[in-house]
Amino acid sequence: MFLLRWMSRWPLGLLHGLGALAGWLAFCLSRSYGRRLWQHARAAGASRWQAWQAAAAAGKMLFEIPWLWLRPVATPLGRWVQWEGVERLDALLAQGKGLLLMTPHMGCFEITAQAFAQRYGAQHPITVLFRPAKKPWLRELVAASRNRPGLEAAPATLAGVRHMLRALKGGQCVGLLPDQVPPEGLGLWAPFFGRPAYTMTLAARLLLQTKAPVALLWGERLSWGRGFCIHVREFPAPPPEATLDHVTLEINRAMEGLILEAPQQYLWGYNRYKGPRPLDLGDLS
């Protein structure tokens, strides 16, 4: 904890520089990780240079966590965050029907919720879904650091999902990352960059049950520690006859579209094509 709190005071540029070095070392020293990152990036059409940049981006993601989680709550993001396409969010929020925000494991996905809460949280609080850490000390740290004014973190359990559904039906905002492998029974197999990937159905279920509008976000990590740019994209409302399978497939396609905007910032080292883990009691608590 002392080290993490100390690192949270370091300049963002220094954290990103050290993170890039750590990412390249991991790519070079771990054969399984490096092979998986390269294979996934290549299958999606990324170049060798983009894959090399993605390895650095993964390291930057880890080293920026203390700055993101342990930065004083009263410290605004200010100049560290820019917005592109924010008028789309304004229009969707003006409908008063709640809002489902989806972002892939791309760029700085942690910053998207914090930036949204800082800009809109007073009138439109957001609930985000996260998977609790296994270690007790880290679990408490993650839960405490992710809860900020206008931002509430809900665990990826049945209770957490119910909380998100209530929030969305109540006209509030919820956010999640749909490009992760859910436990067995909570997803279906759908194409992702041409390969079958076990895909969560939670986002599609929330959309079909609430008919809430959807916005796609991704947090671009700017070079030289200059901060982040939040990009906002639209997601078309599904037709009335849309099925769960259809909406899940469309969400995968939407994630692909975002990723192809900057493949050098996607987390290609994540084992997206693995089989689902068995459902345990923690997922149903």
N, C-alpha and C positions, 0 to 999 in steps of 0.2 A: 504494500500500500504506500509506503514511503517513496519508493521508486516511482510508482505511477503518479503520485501527487507531484513529485519533483518534475517528472517529464511533462505534466500538464502545463507547466509554466514555461516550457521551452518554446522558442519561435516555431511556428508551423513549418517554415521552410527547412529548418534544421531537422525536424521530425520526418518530413517527407524525404529529405536527402538520406538520412540514415535508414529509413524504411526501404528506399529503392535499393540500397546496397544489400540489406537483409533479404529482400525479395529475390535479387539476382543470385545471392549465395544459395538460397533454398532451391532455386531452379537448377543450379549447377550441381549441388551436392546430393539432392534427393532424386534418384533416377525415376522412381515411380511417380513422384509429383511432377517432375519436369516432363516426363513422357505424357502424362495425362493432360497437362496444360497445353502442350504442343498439339496433341492429337485433337483435342476439343476445339482449339482455335483454328487449326487447319481445316477441320471438317466444316466450319462455318465460313470459310473463305478468308480468314485473316492471314496476313503475311507473316514472315519470320520476324520482321521488325516489330509488328504489332504484338506478336506473342511475347517478344522480349520486353516490350513496354508493359504488357499485362503482368509479367512477373514482377516488375518494379512496382506497379500499381497495387499488387497484393501486399507487398511489404509496406507501402505507404499507408494502406488501410489499417494495418495492425499498429503502426507507430503513431497514427493520429488519434487512436482511441482514447488515450489519457486526456488529450486536449478536448475531445468531444464530450467525454463523460464527466470529467472532474473540473471542467471550467466552471467558475462560480456562476450560480444561477442568475445573479443580477448582472452578469457581464453580457451585453448584447452581442449578437453576431456582427451587426454593423457592416463595416466594409468587407468583411470576409465572405459575404454572400451577395451574389447577383441573381437576377431573375430573367428568364427568357420565356415569353408566352404567358406571363402571369394574368393577362386579361382573360384567358380561358378559364382560369380558376375563379376570377371575379364573377364571370357570367354563370358558371355552374353553381357557385354558392348563392347567388342571387335567387336561384329557383327555390331555395328553402326546403329541399328534399333530402338533405344530407349529402354526403359525398364519399365515394369509395376511391381511395388513392392506392395505386399499385406501382411498384418500382422493382426492377430486377437487382440482382447482386452486382451492381455496376457503379463505378465511381465511388463516391462517398454516400452510400445509401442511408447512413445514420443522420447525415445533415439534412436530408429532405424533411423528415418529421420535425426536427428542431426548428428549421427555417419556417416551415408552415405554421407551427405553433406560435412562433414569435410574431409572425405577420398577421395571423388570423385567429389565434387561440382565444383571445378575449371574447370574441363573438361566436367562434366556431371551434370549440375544443376538439382535439383529435385523440383517438385511441389506437395504439399500434400493437400488433401481435408480435411476441418474441418467445423464443424457446429458453426456459430457465437454464442457467448453468448447473452443472452437476456438483461442483464444489460449493459447500455452504457459504464460505466467505465471499466467493466470486458471485454467487447468486444474489446475495444482499447488495453487493456493489452494483451489479447490473440493474437490479430493480430500482435502487435509489437514484442512480445516475440518469436513468432514462426517463424518470418522472420529473417533468418540469412544468412551469406554468402553462396551462393550455394543452399539455401533453401527458397522457396517461398510458402506461405500458400494461398490457394484459398478457398473462402467460398463455402459451400454446397448449391449453387444456380445454376440456369440455366447458368448464366454467368460464374460461377466458373467451371462448368462441361465443357463448351465450351472451356474455357482456358486450361483445362487439356487435352482435345482432341487435340487441336492445338499443345500443347507441345509434346504430344506423337507422333503425326504424323510428327512433326519436328525433331524427333530423340532424344528428351529429355526424362527424367525420371519422372514418376509420382508415387505417393504412396497413398494408401487408406486402410481403415479398412472395409472389406466386411461383417463382422459379426455384423452389427447393423441394426436396424429396420428402413427402409426408409419411407417417407411419402406414403400415399395411391396412387397407380398408378405408383410408381417407383420401384416396386419389384414384386415378385411372391412367392407363398408358396412352400417351398422345405424342405425336411427332414434335421434336424440338431440334431444329437444324438437321432434319432428315433422319433422325434416329429416334426410336421409341424411348420416351422418358416417363417415369412414373411421376404424374403431375397432380398437385393438390387440386381438389375440387371446391375448396372453401370459398375462394374468390367468386367462382361461378355461382355457387349456391347463394352467397350473399347478394349477388347481383340479381338473380332470378327471384329471390324471395322478397326483396325490398324495392326493386325497380329504381334504385338510387342511381344518379349520374356517376360517371367514372372519369377520373383523370389519371393519366400516366405521368410519372415524374422520374427523373434521374438526376443525380447530383454530380455534375462534371467536376473533377478535381483539376483545378487550374495549375499551370506550371509555376515553378519557383516559389511555392508556398504562398501564392497570391490569394488563395481562398477557393471558393466554389461557385459554380453557376447552376442554378436549379432550372432545368428545362421542363416545360409543361407540354404534354401532348394530349390529343383527344382519343377517346375510345368510343366507337359508335354503339349506340344502344342496340341490343339484340332484338330481332323480330319477336313478336308475341309467341310464335310457335317454336322458338329456339329451345333445344334440349340441353341438358347438362353437358353432354359430350361436345355439342357444337360450341357452347360458350367457352368450355375449357380449351378447346382447340384454338379458338379465336384469341384467347388470352395468351396462349403460347406464341401465336403469330405476332401479337402486339409486342411481347417481350423481345422476340427476334428483331423486330423493327427498331426498337430502342437500342438494342445491343449493337446493331450494324451501324448506328450513328457514330459509335466510338468503340470498336472492338478491343482497342488497346487498354480500355478501362474496365473490361468485364472480368469477373472472377473465374477464368477458365479452369483453374486448378480445382474448383469444386467438383466433386464426383457426381455430376448431374444425372448420369445414366445408371447409377447403382440401383439395386433392388431395394424395396422399402424394408425398414426394420419392423419387427413385430410390434403390434400395438400393446402397450403396457398400461398398468393402472394409473401411472402418472398422466397419461394422455386423457384419461377419463375423469380425473379428479376435479 
